[in-house]
């Protein structure tokens, strides 16, 4: 810790926030010190984001007070928060693509701007903390990590001494995460107070000084990171002991190809090549992980197999349990689904892409099954049973299965979406970002469900953001770089840094060819 950690930067005293009958935070009291990195942990719906939104001026507390440098303050808007030196970097960036980094950083500033002086000041901030950005580069030409850098520099430019980072490493490679942590360490040495919301406990142990835990809206307590471990943190979040091992059971049946992709080429609507000569296969009773930085072609690959993406050239064959081959390129998505090929893609907008917010849980289950009715009347029994099972198995926090989905927290909406798709008894299951934003307890429940599908002989294609999970869960990992296959490695023996390098560089001695 920094020498400044004896001084409190911000103190929360009895903060309470309710939304109707839902208590998001109840009498939360805690403090963050100058020159420390605090990790804020808790399950989905525990109140982490609501609490931080009160500090950042997005919500106003119903009860309690906030003290900055031991003085009570009223934060009624993000502008107020900036005035008190508080800046929040959200997981989904708030940048305008057609503007430069410098223009985004100064957006909303009053008065006439001298861009020459502005760029010089931005460079000073970058030099001081170790950032690497070009102030004159357009945002649409930037990588995810560069966009994140712009967001962090933006709050520093506006004078933030207290920084809140929401899932800052969610879409970063191991190498990019390492760079970010070096920057955060430099900011800590400069006396900044940094709060990180994350579910990655290995990163919590690496970068934080202290851990604060929320459970069901209540502040449970804090731990010195150096004196705790992942098991203790998880048990504290959940309230009981949780098994932290991701199983990789071995399928005992015969492994035969289910999907064979050969020479696949795809361009997007702007004519930009998204996939270049991609070839691979996935077998029954196998989990094939797909690794790659954000935007490297994972989405287009899965959508092409599901019939949702136009293919420029190449072949995608589905082989059923009788050995019959079907060419999927050119087929309608519904026909592909009826073959047993299911795509469960968890988008940033979970509602509107997969679920209907104004419908309840049971009716959202019915969206997958209503076509199978043999009578004009809608079957409501089976969807209700499925909704009950998903709520039970995935611990969905909801008053009842008749509750409208839009009234659930984001994490619970995701459990409903993923649970419905996995329960669809496919022969090929493609799942992308299945645990995006989920707490550790819910994530392990999803991993168990995916393994259950594998052990039934389902061929699983798993796209994830966490390399540690990919390495523990997958039998093989296909690595994409700039739309091309950089290599295919064995999940049991692959090294995290090796895969990280393959995600950013084509070919190399680590590349393994499929037989």
N, C-alpha and C positions, 0 to 999 in steps of 0.2 A: 504493500500500500504506500501511497504518497505520504509525505510528512503532514499534508493538510487534512488527513482523515479525522483528526480530532475535532474539526469544525463542521458543524451541520450545515449542509447546503439548503435542504428543504425538509420540512417536518409536517407530517399529516396527523391531525388530531381528530379522531372520531368521525371520519368521513363516512357518510351514508348516502346511497343513491338508490332510488326505487323507480321502476317503470310499471305503473299500474299496481298490480298485486305482486309483481316480481321484485324481490330485493337483490339488486346486483352487488352492492357493497353494504356491509353492516358494521358500523362503528370501527372503521379501519384506522389504526394509529401506527405509524412507522416513520423512520427517518432515513435520509440518504446523505452521506457525508461527502465533502469536497475531496477530490483525489481518490475516489474509489469507484469500482465497477460493481454494481449490484445486479444480480440475476433475479428476475421476478418469475416465479414458477407457480403453476397451478393447472388443474384440469380445465378442459373446455367448459365455459360457463362459470368459472370460479370468480370472475370479476376483474381479471388482470387489465383487459383493455379499457373497461369502464373506469377503473381507478386512474389509469394513465391519461385517459381522455379528460378527466377532471383537472389533472395537473396541467394539461395542454390547452385548457380553455374550450374544449369541444362540448363538455357537459359541465353543469354547475351543481355542486353538491346540495342535497336537501338539508343535510346537517353536517356539523363539523367545521373545521377551519384548516387553512394552509398557511404555514409560516415559511418565509424566505429570509435567511440570515436572522432568524429569531423574531421577525416582524410579521404580523398577520397581514395577508394580502387577499384581494378579491380578484379572481381570474374569471372573467366573464366571456372571454373570446380568445382565439389564438393570438390576436394582436396584443392582448393583455399579457399573455404568456411570454411572448417575445420581449415585452417591456421589462419583464422580471427575469429575463435570461434563460427562458425555457424553450427548447425546440424539440419537436418530435419528428422522427423519420419513420413514416408508415411503410408497411410491407409492400403495398402497391403504390408506386411512385406517383407524385403529383407534378409531373413535368410536361412541358409543351414541346412536342417532338420537332417542330419546325424552327424552334429558337435555339440559339447557342447555349452552351453551359453558362456563360457570363450573363446572358439575357434572362435565363431561368433563375439564376441566383439572385438577381436584382429585381425580379418581377414584383411589382407592388410597392417599390420604394418611392417615397415622395420626392418631388423636385426634379430638376434637370440632372441627368447623369453624365458624368465625364467617363466614357467607357475606357479611356486609356488608364485613368487612375483606378477604375474599378477592376480592370484586368490585372493591374499591378498588385492591388490589394488581395485579389484571389490567389495570385501566385505566391504572395507572402504567406498566406494561410496554408497553402499546399506545401511550401518549403518547411514551414514550422512543424507540421504534423506528419509529413511523409506521404501526402496524397499525390496522385499522378493523373492529372487531367489537363486537357487543352481547353482553356476558357473560350476559344473561338470555334470549337467543334460543335456541329449540330447534334442534338440529342438523338435524332433518328439514326445516326451513324455510330452510336455508342453501344458497347456491350452492357450487360446487366450490371456488372460491377462498376463500370464507369458511371452509369446512371445513379447508382447508389452513392457513389462518391460525390456527385453533384448535389444530391439531397443533403448529405452531411455537411458539405462546405457551405451550402445555402444557410443552414441554421447557425453555423459558426460565423458566417459573414454578418449575420444579424445580431451577433453578440451573445449567443447562447453559452451559458456556463453549466447548465443542466440539460443533458441530452437523453432522450428516450428513443431507443431503437427497437422496432417491432419485427421480430424474426429476421435479423439482418443477414443471416447466412443461408436463408432458405434456398436460394438459387445460385449459390456461389460454388466454384470448384474448391478443392482443398487448398490449392495454391492461392486463390483469391481470398479465401477465408484467412489464411496465414497473413496476407498483406493487411487485411482489415484489422486483425488483432494487433499487429504492430502499430498501426495508426491509433487504435483505441488506447494502447499502452502509453503512447506519447501524449495523448490528450489527458490521460489520468495523471501523468507526471506534471502536467501543466495545471493541475488542480481542478480539472473538470469533474463533475459528478455525472456518472453514466449509468443508465438503467437499461438493461437488455431483457426483453421478453423473448423466451425461446423454449423449445421442447428438447433441444439436443443437450443431454446431460454431459456428454464428453466435452463439449465446448464450454459449458458452464464451469466445469472443473479446470479447464485450461485458462480461461480469461477472467473469471470473476473473483472478487475478493470476499464477497458475502452473498448469501442466497436468502431471499425472502419468499415465503410460501403463503398463498391464498387457497382456501378451500371453501367452496359454496358461499363466496362473498365475504368470508371472515378471514382476518389476518391470524395465521396459525403461529408464526414465529419466524426467526431467522437463524442461519447457521454460518459459521466461518467456513468458507469453501475448503481451505486447506485441512480442516478438521473433520470433514464429512466425506461421503461417497454416494454413488448413484443410487444404491439401494436405500439408504437412509432418506435421501431427498424424495425418491419416489414414494416410499411408505408415508412420508409426511404429507405429500400432495394428496394421496388417495385416502389415507386414513387407515390403511391396513397393508399387510405385506403383499407385494406384487412380484411374480416371477419375471426376471429380466432377460431370460435367454430366448433368442429367436431360434426355433427348431429348423433343421433342414433334413427332414426325414427322407429316407431313400425309397422311392417307388419300387415295389416288388414285381409289378407286371412288366409286360413287354413294352419297351419304348419304341414307338413308330412315329414317323413324321406326320404331323397334322397340317402344318402350314409350311409351304416351300415358296420362298420369294427369290426371284431370279432377275437380275439386271433392271431393277426398278428405278425409273427416273420420273421426277415430279417437278413441275414449276408452279409457282403461285400465280395469282391473278395479275401480278405486275410483270410476269415473265421471268422472275428470279428463280434460279435452280435451287430447290429445297432438298431433294434427294438425288444422288448421282450414283448410278450403277450399284444399287444396294442388293446384296444377295445373302440369304441365310435360311435356316429352317428351325422350327421349334417342334419338339416331340411331345407325345402324350406322357403324362406323369413327370413333367419337367417345368421348372420355372426359368424362363429366359429373361434376365434383367436387361434393360436398355439404359445405358449410361451416356450422358452428354450434357453439355451446358445448355441453358435455356435457348430455344430457337434453332437448335441444330438439326431439326427434322423429326424428332420423336412424334410430335403431334400429327404431322403429315403421314408418317409411316403407319400409325395405328388407324388413322382415318381412311387411308387407302385400302387397308385390309378389310375394314368395315363397309367399304363402298361409299364413303362420304367424301372422297377426294378424287379428283380427276387425275388419271395416270397418263403421263406422256408416252411411256413405253415400258416394257417389261412384263413379267408374269407373276401372279400370286395364285398359287394352287392350294385348295383345301382338299385333304384326303380323309374320308370318313373311316369308320371302324371296319368297313368291308373292303377297304382299299380303293373305293371309287373316287376318282379325281374330279374336282370342279374348278374351273377357272373363275376366280372372283372378279378379275378386272372386267368391268362392263356390266356386272350384275347389280341389281337394285339392293339397297341396304336391307330392306325387309326380307328379301329372299336369302341374303347372306345370314341374317339373324336366324331364320328358320332352319338353316343348315346346322346351327349350333355355335355360330361365331358371335360372341358377345363383346361389346366394347363398353367398359365402364370408365369414362373420362371425367375426372373431377375438375371442372373449370374454375376460374376465379369467381365467376358469377354462377354459384350453385343453383340459385333459383332462376328459372327462365331457360336453363340448359340442363334438362333432365328431370326437374321437379316443377310442380305448379304450386306457387306459394299460397294461393287462396283455397287449395284443396287440402283435406286432412291427410294423415299418414296412410290410412287404409286406402283411400281413393288414389293416392300416388302409387301404391303398390299395384293397383288395378291397371295403370297405364301400360304395364308390360304384359298383361294377361287378357285384356278384354277381347282381343282378336280371336282367342282360342275358344270362345263360347260357342256351344253347339245349338243354343237357343237364342231367341231375340232378347231374352232377359239377362241382365248383368249379374254375374256371379260375385256376390259380396262376401261369401263365407271365407273362401281361400285367401283373398287379399287381407281380410281382417286377421286371420291366423298368422299370415306372413308378417304383418305389421307388429303383432304381439311378440312374435319370435325375435324380430330384429330389435325391438325395444328392450327385450330381456337380455339377449346375447351381447348386444353392444352398449348396454346401459344408456340408452337414449333418454335424456332428461326432458320429459314431456308430461303434462297433466294427464293426457289420455291419447289413444290413437285417433280420437276424433278432433284433436287439436290441429288447427291450420299450420302447415309447415312453416309459413312465413313468421310465425310467432316463436319459433325455436332459435337458439343461438346458432352461429355459423357452423361450429363443430358438430352439433347435433343434427343439423340439416345434412351434413356430409355423411354421418353415420347411416342415415336413412337412405341416401342415394347409393352408397357403396354396398350396403347390406342388401338392397333390392337387386342390384345387378349380380352380385355374387351368388345369390340364391336362385338364379335363373337356370341352374343346372345346364351350363353350356358344355360343349366339347373343347372349345377354345375360349379362354377368358383373357381379354386384354384389359389391363387396368393401369390407368395413369394417374399419378399423384393421389393415390387412395388414402394416404394419411396426411395430406397437406393441411397443416394447421391443427391437427388433432393432438390431444395430450397423449402422454406415453402409455397410459392404461388402455385407452381406446385404440391406439396404434397397434399394440400387441394383440388385441382382440381381432383386428383386421388381418394381421399376419397369420394368425391361427386359422382364420376362415380361408385365406388364400392357400395355405398348406393343406387344408382339408380338401380343397378342389384338386390340388396336385395329386393327392393320394387316391382320389377317385379316378385318376387317369386323365384328368383335364390337362391340356397344354396351356400353360399360363405365360403370357407376355406381361412383364411388370416394369413399368416406367416409374422411377422414383427420384427424389431430389437428394436423398441422404445416401452417400456412398457406403457408409458403414452398414446400413441396412441392406443395400444391394448385395454387398459382399457376404453378409450372413444368411440372406434368404435365397439367393439365386443359385441354381446349379451351374449355369453358364451366364456370362455377361457379354452382350454385344455393345461395343463402344462406338458411338457416332461422333464424328468431328466434321463440321462444316458440310453436313449432309452426306458424308461418305463413311463407310465402315472402316474405322481405324484398326479394329481387331476384335477377336472373340476370345475371351479368356475363361478359365475355369474358376468358378466362384469360390471353391474351397482353397485354392492356392494363390489367387490373385492378390496383389498388394495395392493398398489404397492409393499410394502416391503414383504407382505404375499406371493405374486406371486414370488418375487425374491428369497425368502427362498425356495419355492417349486421347483424352477428351479435348486437348488443346493442340495436338500435333498429330498429323496423319502418319501412319506407317510406323517404322522403327522396329527395333529388334524384339519388342514385346508383342508384336502382332502375331496372332495365331490363326491359321487358316482352318476352316471346318473341313472335316473329311466328307 
